[in-house]
C-alpha cells in the first residue's frame, strides 16, 4: 500500500467541522431540523469553503464552526 506523504487528507475533519457548523445554524437560527436541514448543510458547506480559502485546507487551522456560523448569521439581517 502506498502512503500519501505529500497531501494530507482532511476529509473526515472537514466533514465533522461542517456537521458542527450546520448544527449551530439549526440551534442558533431556530431552523427546523426536519425541513431546513438542507439549508443548514449548504450554509455550513459555504462556510467551510470560505474557511479553506482564508486559512488553508486543514480544518484544524480554521475558526471554530460555531464562530463561523455565528459570523455568517450576523449578516442575515442586512
mmCIF file of the N, C-alpha and C atoms, coordinates in Angstrom:
data_MODEL
# 
_entry.id   MODEL 
# 
loop_
_atom_site.group_PDB 
_atom_site.id 
_atom_site.type_symbol 
_atom_site.label_atom_id 
_atom_site.label_alt_id 
_atom_site.label_comp_id 
_atom_site.label_asym_id 
_atom_site.label_entity_id 
_atom_site.label_seq_id 
_atom_site.pdbx_PDB_ins_code 
_atom_site.Cartn_x 
_atom_site.Cartn_y 
_atom_site.Cartn_z 
_atom_site.occupancy 
_atom_site.B_iso_or_equiv 
_atom_site.pdbx_formal_charge 
_atom_site.auth_seq_id 
_atom_site.auth_comp_id 
_atom_site.auth_asym_id 
_atom_site.auth_atom_id 
_atom_site.pdbx_PDB_model_num 
ATOM 1   N N  . UNK A 1 1  ? 0.844   -1.175 0.000  1.00 0.00 ? 1  UNK A N  1 
ATOM 2   C CA . UNK A 1 1  ? 0.000   0.000  0.000  1.00 0.00 ? 1  UNK A CA 1 
ATOM 3   C C  . UNK A 1 1  ? 0.891   1.240  0.000  1.00 0.00 ? 1  UNK A C  1 
ATOM 4   N N  . UNK A 1 2  ? 0.585   2.170  -0.841 1.00 0.00 ? 2  UNK A N  1 
ATOM 5   C CA . UNK A 1 2  ? 1.359   3.397  -0.940 1.00 0.00 ? 2  UNK A CA 1 
ATOM 6   C C  . UNK A 1 2  ? 0.782   4.432  0.005  1.00 0.00 ? 2  UNK A C  1 
ATOM 7   N N  . UNK A 1 3  ? 1.639   5.058  0.753  1.00 0.00 ? 3  UNK A N  1 
ATOM 8   C CA . UNK A 1 3  ? 1.198   6.089  1.694  1.00 0.00 ? 3  UNK A CA 1 
ATOM 9   C C  . UNK A 1 3  ? 1.359   7.462  1.059  1.00 0.00 ? 3  UNK A C  1 
ATOM 10  N N  . UNK A 1 4  ? 0.349   8.279  1.198  1.00 0.00 ? 4  UNK A N  1 
ATOM 11  C CA . UNK A 1 4  ? 0.386   9.636  0.669  1.00 0.00 ? 4  UNK A CA 1 
ATOM 12  C C  . UNK A 1 4  ? 1.074   10.516 1.714  1.00 0.00 ? 4  UNK A C  1 
ATOM 13  N N  . UNK A 1 5  ? 2.284   10.940 1.430  1.00 0.00 ? 5  UNK A N  1 
ATOM 14  C CA . UNK A 1 5  ? 3.036   11.740 2.394  1.00 0.00 ? 5  UNK A CA 1 
ATOM 15  C C  . UNK A 1 5  ? 3.073   13.218 2.038  1.00 0.00 ? 5  UNK A C  1 
ATOM 16  N N  . UNK A 1 6  ? 2.560   13.583 0.881  1.00 0.00 ? 6  UNK A N  1 
ATOM 17  C CA . UNK A 1 6  ? 2.645   14.979 0.479  1.00 0.00 ? 6  UNK A CA 1 
ATOM 18  C C  . UNK A 1 6  ? 1.339   15.750 0.658  1.00 0.00 ? 6  UNK A C  1 
ATOM 19  N N  . UNK A 1 7  ? 0.214   15.082 0.592  1.00 0.00 ? 7  UNK A N  1 
ATOM 20  C CA . UNK A 1 7  ? -1.070  15.764 0.681  1.00 0.00 ? 7  UNK A CA 1 
ATOM 21  C C  . UNK A 1 7  ? -1.932  15.111 1.753  1.00 0.00 ? 7  UNK A C  1 
ATOM 22  N N  . UNK A 1 8  ? -2.031  15.729 2.930  1.00 0.00 ? 8  UNK A N  1 
ATOM 23  C CA . UNK A 1 8  ? -2.872  15.124 3.963  1.00 0.00 ? 8  UNK A CA 1 
ATOM 24  C C  . UNK A 1 8  ? -4.345  15.152 3.564  1.00 0.00 ? 8  UNK A C  1 
ATOM 25  N N  . UNK A 1 9  ? -5.061  14.123 3.974  1.00 0.00 ? 9  UNK A N  1 
ATOM 26  C CA . UNK A 1 9  ? -6.486  14.034 3.680  1.00 0.00 ? 9  UNK A CA 1 
ATOM 27  C C  . UNK A 1 9  ? -7.262  14.595 4.863  1.00 0.00 ? 9  UNK A C  1 
ATOM 28  N N  . UNK A 1 10 ? -7.928  15.725 4.631  1.00 0.00 ? 10 UNK A N  1 
ATOM 29  C CA . UNK A 1 10 ? -8.678  16.403 5.689  1.00 0.00 ? 10 UNK A CA 1 
ATOM 30  C C  . UNK A 1 10 ? -10.179 16.110 5.593  1.00 0.00 ? 10 UNK A C  1 
ATOM 31  N N  . UNK A 1 11 ? -10.547 15.080 4.835  1.00 0.00 ? 11 UNK A N  1 
ATOM 32  C CA . UNK A 1 11 ? -11.955 14.808 4.562  1.00 0.00 ? 11 UNK A CA 1 
ATOM 33  C C  . UNK A 1 11 ? -12.767 14.589 5.835  1.00 0.00 ? 11 UNK A C  1 
ATOM 34  N N  . UNK A 1 12 ? -12.288 13.739 6.727  1.00 0.00 ? 12 UNK A N  1 
ATOM 35  C CA . UNK A 1 12 ? -13.043 13.434 7.949  1.00 0.00 ? 12 UNK A CA 1 
ATOM 36  C C  . UNK A 1 12 ? -13.148 14.658 8.853  1.00 0.00 ? 12 UNK A C  1 
ATOM 37  N N  . UNK A 1 13 ? -12.049 15.380 9.013  1.00 0.00 ? 13 UNK A N  1 
ATOM 38  C CA . UNK A 1 13 ? -12.067 16.574 9.862  1.00 0.00 ? 13 UNK A CA 1 
ATOM 39  C C  . UNK A 1 13 ? -12.984 17.637 9.263  1.00 0.00 ? 13 UNK A C  1 
ATOM 40  N N  . UNK A 1 14 ? -12.968 17.759 7.951  1.00 0.00 ? 14 UNK A N  1 
ATOM 41  C CA . UNK A 1 14 ? -13.840 18.736 7.287  1.00 0.00 ? 14 UNK A CA 1 
ATOM 42  C C  . UNK A 1 14 ? -15.301 18.349 7.477  1.00 0.00 ? 14 UNK A C  1 
ATOM 43  N N  . UNK A 1 15 ? -15.616 17.069 7.323  1.00 0.00 ? 15 UNK A N  1 
ATOM 44  C CA . UNK A 1 15 ? -16.995 16.605 7.490  1.00 0.00 ? 15 UNK A CA 1 
ATOM 45  C C  . UNK A 1 15 ? -17.496 16.871 8.905  1.00 0.00 ? 15 UNK A C  1 
ATOM 46  N N  . UNK A 1 16 ? -16.644 16.651 9.897  1.00 0.00 ? 16 UNK A N  1 
ATOM 47  C CA . UNK A 1 16 ? -17.012 16.924 11.287 1.00 0.00 ? 16 UNK A CA 1 
ATOM 48  C C  . UNK A 1 16 ? -17.245 18.413 11.486 1.00 0.00 ? 16 UNK A C  1 
ATOM 49  N N  . UNK A 1 17 ? -16.359 19.245 10.941 1.00 0.00 ? 17 UNK A N  1 
ATOM 50  C CA . UNK A 1 17 ? -16.493 20.691 11.062 1.00 0.00 ? 17 UNK A CA 1 
ATOM 51  C C  . UNK A 1 17 ? -17.801 21.153 10.434 1.00 0.00 ? 17 UNK A C  1 
ATOM 52  N N  . UNK A 1 18 ? -18.107 20.660 9.236  1.00 0.00 ? 18 UNK A N  1 
ATOM 53  C CA . UNK A 1 18 ? -19.337 21.046 8.535  1.00 0.00 ? 18 UNK A CA 1 
ATOM 54  C C  . UNK A 1 18 ? -20.565 20.607 9.340  1.00 0.00 ? 18 UNK A C  1 
ATOM 55  N N  . UNK A 1 19 ? -20.534 19.403 9.889  1.00 0.00 ? 19 UNK A N  1 
ATOM 56  C CA . UNK A 1 19 ? -21.663 18.914 10.688 1.00 0.00 ? 19 UNK A CA 1 
ATOM 57  C C  . UNK A 1 19 ? -21.896 19.820 11.902 1.00 0.00 ? 19 UNK A C  1 
ATOM 58  N N  . UNK A 1 20 ? -20.815 20.173 12.596 1.00 0.00 ? 20 UNK A N  1 
ATOM 59  C CA . UNK A 1 20 ? -20.943 21.039 13.770 1.00 0.00 ? 20 UNK A CA 1 
ATOM 60  C C  . UNK A 1 20 ? -21.441 22.430 13.378 1.00 0.00 ? 20 UNK A C  1 
ATOM 61  N N  . UNK A 1 21 ? -20.983 22.921 12.260 1.00 0.00 ? 21 UNK A N  1 
ATOM 62  C CA . UNK A 1 21 ? -21.419 24.231 11.776 1.00 0.00 ? 21 UNK A CA 1 
ATOM 63  C C  . UNK A 1 21 ? -22.903 24.193 11.418 1.00 0.00 ? 21 UNK A C  1 
ATOM 64  N N  . UNK A 1 22 ? -23.334 23.140 10.740 1.00 0.00 ? 22 UNK A N  1 
ATOM 65  C CA . UNK A 1 22 ? -24.747 23.000 10.374 1.00 0.00 ? 22 UNK A CA 1 
ATOM 66  C C  . UNK A 1 22 ? -25.621 22.920 11.621 1.00 0.00 ? 22 UNK A C  1 
ATOM 67  N N  . UNK A 1 23 ? -25.155 22.196 12.636 1.00 0.00 ? 23 UNK A N  1 
ATOM 68  C CA . UNK A 1 23 ? -25.901 22.098 13.885 1.00 0.00 ? 23 UNK A CA 1 
ATOM 69  C C  . UNK A 1 23 ? -26.029 23.466 14.553 1.00 0.00 ? 23 UNK A C  1 
ATOM 70  N N  . UNK A 1 24 ? -24.995 24.271 14.443 1.00 0.00 ? 24 UNK A N  1 
ATOM 71  C CA . UNK A 1 24 ? -25.049 25.619 15.007 1.00 0.00 ? 24 UNK A CA 1 
ATOM 72  C C  . UNK A 1 24 ? -26.090 26.470 14.277 1.00 0.00 ? 24 UNK A C  1 
ATOM 73  N N  . UNK A 1 25 ? -26.138 26.359 12.955 1.00 0.00 ? 25 UNK A N  1 
ATOM 74  C CA . UNK A 1 25 ? -27.165 27.089 12.206 1.00 0.00 ? 25 UNK A CA 1 
ATOM 75  C C  . UNK A 1 25 ? -28.558 26.690 12.689 1.00 0.00 ? 25 UNK A C  1 
ATOM 76  N N  . UNK A 1 26 ? -28.781 25.404 12.878 1.00 0.00 ? 26 UNK A N  1 
ATOM 77  C CA . UNK A 1 26 ? -30.091 24.918 13.311 1.00 0.00 ? 26 UNK A CA 1 
ATOM 78  C C  . UNK A 1 26 ? -30.442 25.469 14.684 1.00 0.00 ? 26 UNK A C  1 
ATOM 79  N N  . UNK A 1 27 ? -29.522 25.354 15.633 1.00 0.00 ? 27 UNK A N  1 
ATOM 80  C CA . UNK A 1 27 ? -29.845 25.754 17.005 1.00 0.00 ? 27 UNK A CA 1 
ATOM 81  C C  . UNK A 1 27 ? -29.924 27.261 17.180 1.00 0.00 ? 27 UNK A C  1 
ATOM 82  N N  . UNK A 1 28 ? -28.988 27.989 16.618 1.00 0.00 ? 28 UNK A N  1 
ATOM 83  C CA . UNK A 1 28 ? -28.960 29.441 16.837 1.00 0.00 ? 28 UNK A CA 1 
ATOM 84  C C  . UNK A 1 28 ? -29.972 30.198 15.985 1.00 0.00 ? 28 UNK A C  1 
ATOM 85  N N  . UNK A 1 29 ? -30.241 29.714 14.783 1.00 0.00 ? 29 UNK A N  1 
ATOM 86  C CA . UNK A 1 29 ? -31.185 30.405 13.901 1.00 0.00 ? 29 UNK A CA 1 
ATOM 87  C C  . UNK A 1 29 ? -32.605 29.881 14.082 1.00 0.00 ? 29 UNK A C  1 
ATOM 88  N N  . UNK A 1 30 ? -32.747 28.848 14.899 1.00 0.00 ? 30 UNK A N  1 
ATOM 89  C CA . UNK A 1 30 ? -34.067 28.287 15.128 1.00 0.00 ? 30 UNK A CA 1 
ATOM 90  C C  . UNK A 1 30 ? -34.626 27.576 13.906 1.00 0.00 ? 30 UNK A C  1 
ATOM 91  N N  . UNK A 1 31 ? -33.741 26.997 13.103 1.00 0.00 ? 31 UNK A N  1 
ATOM 92  C CA . UNK A 1 31 ? -34.187 26.277 11.915 1.00 0.00 ? 31 UNK A CA 1 
ATOM 93  C C  . UNK A 1 31 ? -34.830 24.955 12.301 1.00 0.00 ? 31 UNK A C  1 
ATOM 94  N N  . UNK A 1 32 ? -35.795 24.523 11.522 1.00 0.00 ? 32 UNK A N  1 
ATOM 95  C CA . UNK A 1 32 ? -36.429 23.233 11.739 1.00 0.00 ? 32 UNK A CA 1 
ATOM 96  C C  . UNK A 1 32 ? -35.486 22.161 11.194 1.00 0.00 ? 32 UNK A C  1 
ATOM 97  N N  . UNK A 1 33 ? -34.994 21.263 12.050 1.00 0.00 ? 33 UNK A N  1 
ATOM 98  C CA . UNK A 1 33 ? -34.023 20.278 11.580 1.00 0.00 ? 33 UNK A CA 1 
ATOM 99  C C  . UNK A 1 33 ? -34.586 19.288 10.563 1.00 0.00 ? 33 UNK A C  1 
ATOM 100 N N  . UNK A 1 34 ? -35.905 19.151 10.524 1.00 0.00 ? 34 UNK A N  1 
ATOM 101 C CA . UNK A 1 34 ? -36.501 18.219 9.572  1.00 0.00 ? 34 UNK A CA 1 
ATOM 102 C C  . UNK A 1 34 ? -36.712 18.852 8.201  1.00 0.00 ? 34 UNK A C  1 
ATOM 103 N N  . UNK A 1 35 ? -37.079 20.121 8.179  1.00 0.00 ? 35 UNK A N  1 
ATOM 104 C CA . UNK A 1 35 ? -37.400 20.756 6.900  1.00 0.00 ? 35 UNK A CA 1 
ATOM 105 C C  . UNK A 1 35 ? -36.318 21.707 6.400  1.00 0.00 ? 35 UNK A C  1 
ATOM 106 N N  . UNK A 1 36 ? -35.439 22.149 7.275  1.00 0.00 ? 36 UNK A N  1 
ATOM 107 C CA . UNK A 1 36 ? -34.419 23.126 6.868  1.00 0.00 ? 36 UNK A CA 1 
ATOM 108 C C  . UNK A 1 36 ? -32.988 22.609 7.026  1.00 0.00 ? 36 UNK A C  1 
ATOM 109 N N  . UNK A 1 37 ? -32.849 21.298 7.190  1.00 0.00 ? 37 UNK A N  1 
ATOM 110 C CA . UNK A 1 37 ? -31.517 20.711 7.333  1.00 0.00 ? 37 UNK A CA 1 
ATOM 111 C C  . UNK A 1 37 ? -30.672 20.933 6.082  1.00 0.00 ? 37 UNK A C  1 
ATOM 112 N N  . UNK A 1 38 ? -31.301 20.880 4.931  1.00 0.00 ? 38 UNK A N  1 
ATOM 113 C CA . UNK A 1 38 ? -30.566 21.105 3.680  1.00 0.00 ? 38 UNK A CA 1 
ATOM 114 C C  . UNK A 1 38 ? -29.994 22.505 3.603  1.00 0.00 ? 38 UNK A C  1 
ATOM 115 N N  . UNK A 1 39 ? -30.776 23.481 4.054  1.00 0.00 ? 39 UNK A N  1 
ATOM 116 C CA . UNK A 1 39 ? -30.298 24.865 4.073  1.00 0.00 ? 39 UNK A CA 1 
ATOM 117 C C  . UNK A 1 39 ? -29.131 25.009 5.049  1.00 0.00 ? 39 UNK A C  1 
ATOM 118 N N  . UNK A 1 40 ? -29.265 24.399 6.224  1.00 0.00 ? 40 UNK A N  1 
ATOM 119 C CA . UNK A 1 40 ? -28.193 24.465 7.222  1.00 0.00 ? 40 UNK A CA 1 
ATOM 120 C C  . UNK A 1 40 ? -26.926 23.816 6.686  1.00 0.00 ? 40 UNK A C  1 
ATOM 121 N N  . UNK A 1 41 ? -27.070 22.672 6.027  1.00 0.00 ? 41 UNK A N  1 
ATOM 122 C CA . UNK A 1 41 ? -25.926 21.959 5.459  1.00 0.00 ? 41 UNK A CA 1 
ATOM 123 C C  . UNK A 1 41 ? -25.253 22.792 4.370  1.00 0.00 ? 41 UNK A C  1 
ATOM 124 N N  . UNK A 1 42 ? -26.052 23.373 3.488  1.00 0.00 ? 42 UNK A N  1 
ATOM 125 C CA . UNK A 1 42 ? -25.496 24.198 2.409  1.00 0.00 ? 42 UNK A CA 1 
ATOM 126 C C  . UNK A 1 42 ? -24.789 25.424 2.964  1.00 0.00 ? 42 UNK A C  1 
ATOM 127 N N  . UNK A 1 43 ? -25.352 26.013 3.995  1.00 0.00 ? 43 UNK A N  1 
ATOM 128 C CA . UNK A 1 43 ? -24.725 27.177 4.628  1.00 0.00 ? 43 UNK A CA 1 
ATOM 129 C C  . UNK A 1 43 ? -23.402 26.785 5.273  1.00 0.00 ? 43 UNK A C  1 
ATOM 130 N N  . UNK A 1 44 ? -23.386 25.622 5.918  1.00 0.00 ? 44 UNK A N  1 
ATOM 131 C CA . UNK A 1 44 ? -22.151 25.142 6.552  1.00 0.00 ? 44 UNK A CA 1 
ATOM 132 C C  . UNK A 1 44 ? -21.088 24.821 5.510  1.00 0.00 ? 44 UNK A C  1 
ATOM 133 N N  . UNK A 1 45 ? -21.503 24.234 4.391  1.00 0.00 ? 45 UNK A N  1 
ATOM 134 C CA . UNK A 1 45 ? -20.552 23.945 3.305  1.00 0.00 ? 45 UNK A CA 1 
ATOM 135 C C  . UNK A 1 45 ? -19.949 25.241 2.764  1.00 0.00 ? 45 UNK A C  1 
ATOM 136 N N  . UNK A 1 46 ? -20.778 26.267 2.614  1.00 0.00 ? 46 UNK A N  1 
ATOM 137 C CA . UNK A 1 46 ? -20.275 27.558 2.138  1.00 0.00 ? 46 UNK A CA 1 
ATOM 138 C C  . UNK A 1 46 ? -19.279 28.147 3.132  1.00 0.00 ? 46 UNK A C  1 
ATOM 139 N N  . UNK A 1 47 ? -19.571 28.005 4.412  1.00 0.00 ? 47 UNK A N  1 
ATOM 140 C CA . UNK A 1 47 ? -18.635 28.485 5.436  1.00 0.00 ? 47 UNK A CA 1 
ATOM 141 C C  . UNK A 1 47 ? -17.310 27.723 5.360  1.00 0.00 ? 47 UNK A C  1 
ATOM 142 N N  . UNK A 1 48 ? -17.391 26.417 5.143  1.00 0.00 ? 48 UNK A N  1 
ATOM 143 C CA . UNK A 1 48 ? -16.173 25.609 5.038  1.00 0.00 ? 48 UNK A CA 1 
ATOM 144 C C  . UNK A 1 48 ? -15.335 26.054 3.841  1.00 0.00 ? 48 UNK A C  1 
ATOM 145 N N  . UNK A 1 49 ? -15.981 26.328 2.734  1.00 0.00 ? 49 UNK A N  1 
ATOM 146 C CA . UNK A 1 49 ? -15.255 26.807 1.555  1.00 0.00 ? 49 UNK A CA 1 
ATOM 147 C C  . UNK A 1 49 ? -14.544 28.125 1.857  1.00 0.00 ? 49 UNK A C  1 
ATOM 148 N N  . UNK A 1 50 ? -15.242 29.017 2.530  1.00 0.00 ? 50 UNK A N  1 
ATOM 149 C CA . UNK A 1 50 ? -14.651 30.303 2.888  1.00 0.00 ? 50 UNK A CA 1 
ATOM 150 C C  . UNK A 1 50 ? -13.470 30.112 3.841  1.00 0.00 ? 50 UNK A C  1 
ATOM 151 N N  . UNK A 1 51 ? -13.637 29.233 4.821  1.00 0.00 ? 51 UNK A N  1 
ATOM 152 C CA . UNK A 1 51 ? -12.548 28.972 5.755  1.00 0.00 ? 51 UNK A CA 1 
ATOM 153 C C  . UNK A 1 51 ? -11.326 28.408 5.036  1.00 0.00 ? 51 UNK A C  1 
ATOM 154 N N  . UNK A 1 52 ? -11.557 27.489 4.100  1.00 0.00 ? 52 UNK A N  1 
ATOM 155 C CA . UNK A 1 52 ? -10.446 26.895 3.350  1.00 0.00 ? 52 UNK A CA 1 
ATOM 156 C C  . UNK A 1 52 ? -9.722  27.951 2.521  1.00 0.00 ? 52 UNK A C  1 
ATOM 157 N N  . UNK A 1 53 ? -10.478 28.864 1.925  1.00 0.00 ? 53 UNK A N  1 
ATOM 158 C CA . UNK A 1 53 ? -9.856  29.935 1.144  1.00 0.00 ? 53 UNK A CA 1 
ATOM 159 C C  . UNK A 1 53 ? -9.030  30.857 2.021  1.00 0.00 ? 53 UNK A C  1 
ATOM 160 N N  . UNK A 1 54 ? -9.529  31.157 3.203  1.00 0.00 ? 54 UNK A N  1 
ATOM 161 C CA . UNK A 1 54 ? -8.857  32.107 4.090  1.00 0.00 ? 54 UNK A CA 1 
ATOM 162 C C  . UNK A 1 54 ? -7.730  31.491 4.912  1.00 0.00 ? 54 UNK A C  1 
ATOM 163 N N  . UNK A 1 55 ? -7.887  30.224 5.305  1.00 0.00 ? 55 UNK A N  1 
ATOM 164 C CA . UNK A 1 55 ? -6.954  29.636 6.271  1.00 0.00 ? 55 UNK A CA 1 
ATOM 165 C C  . UNK A 1 55 ? -6.257  28.369 5.788  1.00 0.00 ? 55 UNK A C  1 
ATOM 166 N N  . UNK A 1 56 ? -6.539  27.926 4.571  1.00 0.00 ? 56 UNK A N  1 
ATOM 167 C CA . UNK A 1 56 ? -5.927  26.715 4.052  1.00 0.00 ? 56 UNK A CA 1 
ATOM 168 C C  . UNK A 1 56 ? -6.833  25.503 4.225  1.00 0.00 ? 56 UNK A C  1 
ATOM 169 N N  . UNK A 1 57 ? -6.397  24.352 3.731  1.00 0.00 ? 57 UNK A N  1 
ATOM 170 C CA . UNK A 1 57 ? -7.274  23.183 3.676  1.00 0.00 ? 57 UNK A CA 1 
ATOM 171 C C  . UNK A 1 57 ? -7.472  22.442 5.002  1.00 0.00 ? 57 UNK A C  1 
ATOM 172 N N  . UNK A 1 58 ? -6.643  22.694 5.992  1.00 0.00 ? 58 UNK A N  1 
ATOM 173 C CA . UNK A 1 58 ? -6.729  21.950 7.253  1.00 0.00 ? 58 UNK A CA 1 
ATOM 174 C C  . UNK A 1 58 ? -7.754  22.577 8.203  1.00 0.00 ? 58 UNK A C  1 
ATOM 175 N N  . UNK A 1 59 ? -8.834  21.877 8.494  1.00 0.00 ? 59 UNK A N  1 
ATOM 176 C CA . UNK A 1 59 ? -9.835  22.417 9.419  1.00 0.00 ? 59 UNK A CA 1 
ATOM 177 C C  . UNK A 1 59 ? -9.273  22.770 10.796 1.00 0.00 ? 59 UNK A C  1 
ATOM 178 N N  . UNK A 1 60 ? -8.172  22.166 11.173 1.00 0.00 ? 60 UNK A N  1 
ATOM 179 C CA . UNK A 1 60 ? -7.555  22.499 12.463 1.00 0.00 ? 60 UNK A CA 1 
ATOM 180 C C  . UNK A 1 60 ? -7.044  23.934 12.489 1.00 0.00 ? 60 UNK A C  1 
ATOM 181 N N  . UNK A 1 61 ? -6.888  24.536 11.320 1.00 0.00 ? 61 UNK A N  1 
ATOM 182 C CA . UNK A 1 61 ? -6.419  25.913 11.216 1.00 0.00 ? 61 UNK A CA 1 
ATOM 183 C C  . UNK A 1 61 ? -7.573  26.909 11.064 1.00 0.00 ? 61 UNK A C  1 
ATOM 184 N N  . UNK A 1 62 ? -8.791  26.417 10.944 1.00 0.00 ? 62 UNK A N  1 
ATOM 185 C CA . UNK A 1 62 ? -9.958  27.270 10.726 1.00 0.00 ? 62 UNK A CA 1 
ATOM 186 C C  . UNK A 1 62 ? -10.492 27.824 12.032 1.00 0.00 ? 62 UNK A C  1 
ATOM 187 N N  . UNK A 1 63 ? -11.338 28.838 11.910 1.00 0.00 ? 63 UNK A N  1 
ATOM 188 C CA . UNK A 1 63 ? -12.087 29.316 13.066 1.00 0.00 ? 63 UNK A CA 1 
ATOM 189 C C  . UNK A 1 63 ? -13.060 28.212 13.462 1.00 0.00 ? 63 UNK A C  1 
ATOM 190 N N  . UNK A 1 64 ? -13.574 28.277 14.670 1.00 0.00 ? 64 UNK A N  1 
ATOM 191 C CA . UNK A 1 64 ? -14.479 27.224 15.126 1.00 0.00 ? 64 UNK A CA 1 
ATOM 192 C C  . UNK A 1 64 ? -15.756 27.222 14.287 1.00 0.00 ? 64 UNK A C  1 
ATOM 193 N N  . UNK A 1 65 ? -16.402 26.063 14.162 1.00 0.00 ? 65 UNK A N  1 
ATOM 194 C CA . UNK A 1 65 ? -17.661 26.006 13.414 1.00 0.00 ? 65 UNK A CA 1 
ATOM 195 C C  . UNK A 1 65 ? -18.711 26.958 13.982 1.00 0.00 ? 65 UNK A C  1 
ATOM 196 N N  . UNK A 1 66 ? -18.792 27.057 15.301 1.00 0.00 ? 66 UNK A N  1 
ATOM 197 C CA . UNK A 1 66 ? -19.769 27.947 15.939 1.00 0.00 ? 66 UNK A CA 1 
ATOM 198 C C  . UNK A 1 66 ? -19.484 29.397 15.576 1.00 0.00 ? 66 UNK A C  1 
ATOM 199 N N  . UNK A 1 67 ? -18.222 29.795 15.629 1.00 0.00 ? 67 UNK A N  1 
ATOM 200 C CA . UNK A 1 67 ? -17.867 31.171 15.299 1.00 0.00 ? 67 UNK A CA 1 
ATOM 201 C C  . UNK A 1 67 ? -18.200 31.486 13.842 1.00 0.00 ? 67 UNK A C  1 
ATOM 202 N N  . UNK A 1 68 ? -17.848 30.557 12.948 1.00 0.00 ? 68 UNK A N  1 
ATOM 203 C CA . UNK A 1 68 ? -18.105 30.782 11.521 1.00 0.00 ? 68 UNK A CA 1 
ATOM 204 C C  . UNK A 1 68 ? -19.606 30.897 11.246 1.00 0.00 ? 68 UNK A C  1 
ATOM 205 N N  . UNK A 1 69 ? -20.403 30.033 11.871 1.00 0.00 ? 69 UNK A N  1 
ATOM 206 C CA . UNK A 1 69 ? -21.857 30.097 11.678 1.00 0.00 ? 69 UNK A CA 1 
ATOM 207 C C  . UNK A 1 69 ? -22.408 31.396 12.240 1.00 0.00 ? 69 UNK A C  1 
ATOM 208 N N  . UNK A 1 70 ? -21.972 31.760 13.441 1.00 0.00 ? 70 UNK A N  1 
ATOM 209 C CA . UNK A 1 70 ? -22.449 32.999 14.042 1.00 0.00 ? 70 UNK A CA 1 
ATOM 210 C C  . UNK A 1 70 ? -22.087 34.213 13.198 1.00 0.00 ? 70 UNK A C  1 
ATOM 211 N N  . UNK A 1 71 ? -20.890 34.213 12.659 1.00 0.00 ? 71 UNK A N  1 
ATOM 212 C CA . UNK A 1 71 ? -20.433 35.306 11.804 1.00 0.00 ? 71 UNK A CA 1 
ATOM 213 C C  . UNK A 1 71 ? -21.302 35.397 10.556 1.00 0.00 ? 71 UNK A C  1 
ATOM 214 N N  . UNK A 1 72 ? -21.594 34.259 9.955  1.00 0.00 ? 72 UNK A N  1 
ATOM 215 C CA . UNK A 1 72 ? -22.453 34.235 8.764  1.00 0.00 ? 72 UNK A CA 1 
ATOM 216 C C  . UNK A 1 72 ? -23.860 34.713 9.100  1.00 0.00 ? 72 UNK A C  1 
ATOM 217 N N  . UNK A 1 73 ? -24.409 34.256 10.208 1.00 0.00 ? 73 UNK A N  1 
ATOM 218 C CA . UNK A 1 73 ? -25.769 34.646 10.579 1.00 0.00 ? 73 UNK A CA 1 
ATOM 219 C C  . UNK A 1 73 ? -25.867 36.122 10.940 1.00 0.00 ? 73 UNK A C  1 
ATOM 220 N N  . UNK A 1 74 ? -24.759 36.716 11.345 1.00 0.00 ? 74 UNK A N  1 
ATOM 221 C CA . UNK A 1 74 ? -24.776 38.134 11.694 1.00 0.00 ? 74 UNK A CA 1 
ATOM 222 C C  . UNK A 1 74 ? -25.076 38.996 10.466 1.00 0.00 ? 74 UNK A C  1 
ATOM 223 N N  . UNK A 1 75 ? -24.874 38.447 9.280  1.00 0.00 ? 75 UNK A N  1 
ATOM 224 C CA . UNK A 1 75 ? -25.138 39.182 8.033  1.00 0.00 ? 75 UNK A CA 1 
ATOM 225 C C  . UNK A 1 75 ? -26.543 38.942 7.502  1.00 0.00 ? 75 UNK A C  1 
ATOM 226 N N  . UNK A 1 76 ? -27.295 38.038 8.077  1.00 0.00 ? 76 UNK A N  1 
ATOM 227 C CA . UNK A 1 76 ? -28.600 37.660 7.545  1.00 0.00 ? 76 UNK A CA 1 
ATOM 228 C C  . UNK A 1 76 ? -29.601 38.801 7.608  1.00 0.00 ? 76 UNK A C  1 
ATOM 229 N N  . UNK A 1 77 ? -29.487 39.666 8.563  1.00 0.00 ? 77 UNK A N  1 
ATOM 230 C CA . UNK A 1 77 ? -30.445 40.755 8.678  1.00 0.00 ? 77 UNK A CA 1 
ATOM 231 C C  . UNK A 1 77 ? -30.136 41.927 7.770  1.00 0.00 ? 77 UNK A C  1 
ATOM 232 N N  . UNK A 1 78 ? -28.967 41.908 7.151  1.00 0.00 ? 78 UNK A N  1 
ATOM 233 C CA . UNK A 1 78 ? -28.552 43.047 6.307  1.00 0.00 ? 78 UNK A CA 1 
ATOM 234 C C  . UNK A 1 78 ? -29.221 43.031 4.953  1.00 0.00 ? 78 UNK A C  1 
# 
